[in-house]
Amino acid sequence: TALRQRFREKKGRTPDPTGAIIDSQSVKGTPESFVDSGFDGGKLVKGRKRHIVVDTIGCLLVVWVHAANVFDGKAARQVLTNLFLLLHTVKMFWADCGYSGVELLDWVRLQFECDLTVVKRKKGTKGFHVLPRRWVVERTFAWLGRSRRLSKDYERKPTSSETQVYIASGRLLLRQLCDNQTPYLMAAN
């Protein structure tokens, strides 16, 4: 939290964000991580899911690791509850179609007095297209993916997996604070 706040202030922003983006990533497991794992039929992955919430510049706010067979809309309730235990300034969320549904949108509005906006692809578009706000969380997943420990879920407990994500995020923030470069530029050097 302290690193994130310092980085945001360095970028000319308030220490705590008012907007955030939520997404999940299915990760293959190893035999050690089969405790609390499942099968994600959409991605055809047996393992766990990492749910993260990032601010609008890509800094990690909260992570929750759970079995891969848990639907995103259901898991979002736990992730957002965890977020609001730590941070009360967020008033707007962006998400992909996995979080659509009137129940979740209403629940977020009633529980936290926030708006959840589902960013959808334009009809008729084929291939890859950058989606507003959504690209930030995807970029964060890519940055975190450079940590070898996160290439698969090697951990026995989901809480240990969460810790590994926080460690990788802290490392990224330290490099950004010290080097004055983004992780993407550092990889090219």
C-alpha positions, 0 to 999 in steps of 0.5 A, a space after each residue: 500500500 505504501 509503495 502504491 501510494 508513493 508511486 501514485 503521488 509521483 505520477 501526480 495522482 491522489 494516494 488512493 484511487 477512485 477508479 479500478 478495473 477487475 479481472 481474472 486469470 486462470 493458471 495451470 496448477 502443479 500436483 502440489 497446488 491441487 488443493 483448492 483447484 478446479 477446472 475452468 471450462 472456458 479456458 480449458 485450464 485445470 488449476 486456480 484463478 487469480 482475481 485482481 483489482 488494479 487502479 487506473 494506472 495498473 497498480 495492484 490493489 487486491 488479489 484473491 486466488 481460488 479454484 478455477 471453476 468459480 464463476 467470475 461474477 460470483 468471485 467478484 463479490 469476495 474480491 470487492 469485499 476484500 478490497 473495501 476492507 482495505 480501501 474506501 475511496 473507489 467509486 467506479 469499476 470497469 470489468 469484462 463480460 464475465 462480470 455482467 449480470 443485473 444481480 452483480 451490478 445491483 449488489 455492487 451499487 447497494 453494498 459499496 455505492 459504486 458503479 460497475 461498468 461492463 466494457 464490451 467489444 463492438 459487434 462485428 469486430 474480429 481479432 484483437 482490439 484494445 478496449 477502454 480501461 480493460 487494457 490496464 488490467 491486462 497489462 498488469 497481468 503481463 507485467 506479473 507474468 514476467 515473474 517466473 514464480 507466477 508462470 504456474 501456480 506452484 503453491 500448496 495454499 491459495 493464500 501463498 499464491 496471493 502472497 507471490 502476486 503481492 511480492 511480484 507487484 511490490 517488486 514492480 513498484 520498487 523498480 518503477 519508483 527507483 528506475 523511473 521507467 515502466 517494466 516494459 521499457 526495462 525489459 527492452 534495455 
